[in-house]
Structure formats: C-alpha cells, structure tokens
C-alpha cells in the first residue's frame, strides 16, 4: 500500500469516526462561528455521502421548542424513513414515517411540548431506511417543562380555566397538573431527581376535605395535612402525586351537561303544560 493510498484510507476512517461520534451534521456544526462555515459545509457533504444521514437545526432545545429534523438517503427505493425518538431513560417518545423526496431528502418537525419530553438530558433521534441502513442524531433538552402559565404567578400551579394553586417544591420540578373529577382530586406531575417535598395550598373552592395522597398510584403515608394545606415527602424518581379530597371543582364539561339536562327538563315541562292548555274541554 503506497503512501497516497494510506493517506486516503486514513482520511476516510477519520471522517467516519467523526460522524459516528457526532451522529449528525448538527452535532458538529450548529453554533459554529462564521469562520467555521467551511467545516460545516464539509461535514454536511460527508453525511450526505452516507447510505442514510440525519441532522437537526440545533443541538440544544428547551421543552417548548420545535426540532427541525432533516436528512438524506443515498439511494431512493420508494420506502419511507422510520424515525424513532428515545428519551434519556431509553423510553420511546415518538415514532413516525417520513416520506422521501425524489432527490433522497426528507424532513420533519418534532414538538418538544408534552409529558413524554419532560426530562432534561440527551434524546436520540434514530432513522431507519430499508433493512439495514440507519443513523442517529443526538439533541439535548434543558429547562424542565413547567406547569406555570401567564394566568398564574411563578409560585402557583396552573390547573387551567383560570384556577391556580399556590405551591412550593424542593428536590424536583412540577411539570404539569390537572383535575380528576372522578376521584375528587388534583393530579400533580413532577420530575424528581432526588428525595424532596411538595407543599400545596389549594383554595377550598378548588379542592377541600383533603384526606388522602397517592404517589405513583400508591397510597402514601409520608404526608402532613393541616386544614387545606398538604405537604408530601416524595422519593427520587416519583412522577405523579394525586391529592384526594371530598370535593373538587367540576370541569366545565360537567357543568355544561348539568345545565343542558335542566334546560331539556324545563322544555319538556313547558311543552307538556302548553299541550294541556290547548286541549279542548268537553
């Protein structure tokens, strides 16, 4: 093997190694200064020479972003690209089929909102094309999803429809909240990296008569209830806390059904009375 051949082989191996570690054009180049534009273009060309390539518009996102995923297949065979996203815990976040253009390119957008994207860390975007062609891109999500909205202050959880619940938390972060009318409870979703404490003080017009707490579906005893204030000591890894009372504010849908039922009964009663009043008397 002459020196020229050895040098060419070394260059190819180096390029492949770089692509394997970065797994995406975006990994190596997003955020580069203008001086790095040439290297950015070179890495993209190397990726496009692979059987299937994939990259993203950035490498770091928050939990309310959209991820632009792009790629290219070297030989179009008429099949779609299968995209799979896995979380930092290696659980599947989403699966999608992406059509491939005549030039071999494909593109899709991923929305990082929602409970499946709630954890900080590295998410793996893997693409498969055909039986054995695959590649992946890695992206980082930071800044945990929050249950705070414009309707509530930074120290309140938003239960939607204008209902806010004062709270404090240590050892984790609140990622969502909802009302459970079936069980007279409110559900708080959290991300807990360590043991911690959650304190809630819902107004009695929202939840009252608190008597039980569930953590990840199990009745929890490490709880302090003082009137309408409840403090829950949760373990690392906990994801759902449900606070149960004797009353929870009904959803709008339930109220609407009740109003509709009353209206229908009233209409029937009025109609019946009208028929009786116009019946001839003998």
C-alpha positions in Angstrom: 0.0 0.0 0.0 1.6 3.3 -1.1 1.6 6.5 0.9 -1.1 8.1 -1.1 -3.5 5.2 -0.6 -2.7 5.1 3.1 -3.4 8.7 3.5 -6.7 8.4 1.7 -7.8 5.5 3.8 -6.8 7.4 7.0 -8.9 10.4 5.9 -12.0 8.2 5.3 -11.6 6.4 8.6 -11.2 9.8 10.4 -14.3 11.2 8.7 -16.4 8.1 9.6 -15.2 8.2 13.2 -16.2 11.9 13.4 -19.7 11.1 12.1 -20.1 8.2 14.4 -19.3 10.3 17.5 -21.4 13.3 16.4 -24.1 11.2 14.7 -25.3 14.3 12.9 -24.2 17.3 11.0 -25.8 19.5 13.5 -23.8 17.9 16.3 -20.5 19.1 14.9 -21.6 22.4 13.4 -24.6 24.1 15.0 -23.4 27.2 16.9 -20.2 27.5 15.0 -18.9 31.0 14.3 -18.9 32.3 10.7 -15.3 31.3 10.4 -16.3 27.6 10.7 -18.8 27.8 7.7 -16.4 25.8 5.5 -16.1 23.0 8.0 -19.9 23.0 8.4 -20.4 22.5 4.7 -17.7 19.8 4.5 -19.3 17.8 7.3 -22.7 18.1 5.7 -21.3 16.8 2.4 -19.7 13.8 4.2 -23.0 13.0 5.8 -24.9 13.1 2.5 -22.5 10.5 1.1 -23.6 8.0 3.7 -26.4 5.5 2.9 -28.7 7.5 5.2 -27.9 10.7 7.1 -29.8 12.8 9.6 -29.2 16.1 11.3 -31.1 18.8 13.3 -31.1 22.6 13.1 -29.6 22.9 16.6 -28.2 20.6 19.2 -29.9 22.1 22.3 -33.6 22.9 22.9 -35.9 23.7 25.7 -39.3 22.0 26.4 -41.3 24.3 24.3 -39.3 24.2 21.1 -39.7 22.6 17.7 -36.9 20.4 16.4 -36.3 20.5 12.6 -35.0 17.1 11.5 -33.6 16.8 8.1 -31.7 14.0 6.3 -30.9 12.3 3.0 -30.7 8.8 1.7 -28.1 7.9 -0.9 -30.3 5.5 -3.0 -34.1 6.1 -3.1 -36.0 2.8 -3.0 -39.6 4.1 -2.6 -39.8 3.3 1.2 -40.4 5.9 3.9 -37.8 6.7 6.6 -38.8 5.3 10.0 -38.0 7.8 12.7 -37.8 6.9 16.4 -37.1 9.2 19.3 -36.0 7.8 22.7 -35.7 9.7 26.0 -32.7 9.9 28.4 -34.4 6.9 30.1 -34.4 5.0 26.8 -38.2 5.0 26.6 -39.8 5.7 23.2 -41.0 9.3 22.9 -42.4 9.1 19.3 -42.4 7.0 16.1 -43.1 8.4 12.7 -42.9 7.6 9.0 -41.3 10.3 6.8 -41.7 10.3 3.0 -38.5 10.6 1.0 -38.3 13.0 -1.9 -37.1 12.1 -5.4 -33.7 13.6 -4.5 -33.4 11.4 -1.5 -34.1 14.2 1.1 -36.5 14.0 4.0 -37.7 16.4 6.7 -40.0 16.6 9.7 -40.6 18.7 12.7 -40.8 17.4 16.3 -42.6 19.4 19.0 -40.9 19.1 22.4 -44.1 20.1 24.4 -45.8 17.3 26.3 -45.2 14.9 29.1 -43.0 12.5 27.0 -40.4 15.2 26.5 -40.4 16.3 30.2 -37.0 15.2 31.2 -33.8 17.1 30.8 -31.0 15.2 29.0 -30.0 13.6 25.7 -32.7 12.5 23.3 -31.8 10.1 20.5 -33.3 10.6 17.1 -32.8 7.5 15.1 -33.7 6.9 11.4 -34.0 3.6 9.6 -34.2 3.2 5.8 -34.7 -0.3 4.4 -33.4 -3.4 6.1 -30.0 -2.2 7.4 -29.5 1.5 6.8 -29.7 3.6 9.9 -28.2 6.6 11.5 -29.0 8.9 14.5 -28.7 12.4 15.8 -28.4 13.4 19.5 -30.1 16.5 20.9 -30.1 18.0 24.4 -33.2 19.2 26.2 -32.7 21.7 29.1 -35.0 23.7 31.3 -37.7 21.3 32.6 -41.3 21.7 31.3 -43.3 23.8 33.7 -46.9 24.0 34.9 -46.6 27.7 35.2 -48.6 29.9 32.8 -49.4 33.5 32.2 -52.6 33.1 34.2 -50.7 32.1 37.4 -47.8 33.5 39.3 -44.4 31.8 39.5 -45.4 30.3 42.9 -48.7 28.8 41.6 -49.6 25.7 39.6 -52.0 26.3 36.7 -54.9 23.9 36.7 -56.3 25.5 33.5 -59.5 27.6 33.2 -58.0 30.2 35.4 -57.6 28.0 38.5 -54.2 28.5 40.3 -52.9 26.6 43.3 -50.1 28.0 45.5 -47.2 25.5 45.9 -43.5 25.1 46.8 -41.2 22.2 45.9 -37.7 21.0 46.7 -35.8 18.1 45.1 -37.7 18.3 41.9 -39.9 20.3 39.5 -43.6 20.4 38.7 -44.2 19.5 35.0 -48.0 19.5 34.8 -51.3 19.5 36.7 -54.9 18.5 36.1 -58.2 18.0 37.9 -59.6 14.5 38.3 -63.4 14.8 38.8 -63.9 11.1 39.0 -61.9 10.8 42.2 -62.3 14.4 43.6 -58.6 15.1 43.3 -56.0 17.1 41.7 -53.0 15.4 40.0 -49.6 17.0 40.0 -46.9 15.6 37.7 -43.3 16.1 38.8 -39.8 15.3 37.8 -37.8 14.3 40.9 -34.0 13.8 40.7 -33.8 13.3 44.4 -35.9 12.9 47.5 -38.0 16.1 48.1 -41.0 17.9 49.4 -44.1 19.3 47.7 -46.5 21.6 49.6 -49.9 22.6 48.1 -52.4 25.0 49.4 -55.5 24.9 47.2 -58.4 27.2 47.8 -61.4 25.3 49.2 -63.4 26.4 46.2 -61.0 24.2 44.1 -60.3 21.3 46.5 -61.5 20.7 50.0 -61.7 17.9 52.6 -58.2 16.6 51.8 -57.8 13.1 53.4 -55.5 11.0 51.2 -52.4 11.3 48.9 -51.2 8.9 46.3 -47.7 8.8 44.9 -47.4 7.0 41.6 -50.7 5.3 42.3 -49.8 4.0 45.8 -51.4 5.4 49.0 -48.7 7.5 50.7 -48.3 7.9 54.4 -45.3 10.4 54.5 -47.7 13.3 54.4 -48.8 16.2 56.6 -52.3 17.6 56.2 -53.1 20.9 58.0 -56.6 22.1 57.0 -56.3 22.7 53.3 -52.5 22.7 53.2 -50.8 19.4 52.4 -47.1 18.6 52.4 -45.9 15.4 50.7 -42.4 14.0 51.1 -41.7 12.2 47.8 -38.9 9.8 46.8 -36.4 10.3 43.9 -37.9 9.2 40.7 -41.5 10.0 41.7 -43.6 11.2 38.7 -47.3 11.6 39.8 -48.8 12.9 43.0 -52.6 12.8 43.5 -54.2 14.8 46.3 -57.7 13.4 47.1 -60.5 15.4 48.9 -64.2 15.2 49.4 -64.8 17.9 46.8 -63.1 19.1 43.6 -64.3 21.9 41.4 -66.2 20.3 38.4 -64.9 20.6 34.9 -66.7 23.0 32.5 -68.0 19.9 30.6 -69.7 18.5 33.7 -71.4 21.9 34.4 -72.5 22.2 30.8 -74.1 18.7 30.9 -76.0 19.6 34.1 -77.2 22.9 32.6 -78.3 21.1 29.4 -80.2 18.5 31.4 -82.0 21.1 33.4 -82.8 23.0 30.2 -84.2 19.9 28.5 -86.4 19.0 31.5 -87.7 22.6 31.6 -88.5 22.5 27.9 -90.4 19.2 28.3 -92.3 20.6 31.2 -93.3 23.7 29.4 -94.3 21.7 26.3 -96.4 19.4 28.3 -98.1 22.3 30.0 -98.8 24.0 26.7 -100.4 20.9 25.2 -102.7 20.6 28.2 -103.7 24.3 28.0 -104.8 24.0 24.3 -106.7 20.7 24.7 -110.5 21.3 24.1 -112.7 21.0 27.1 -115.9 18.9 26.8 
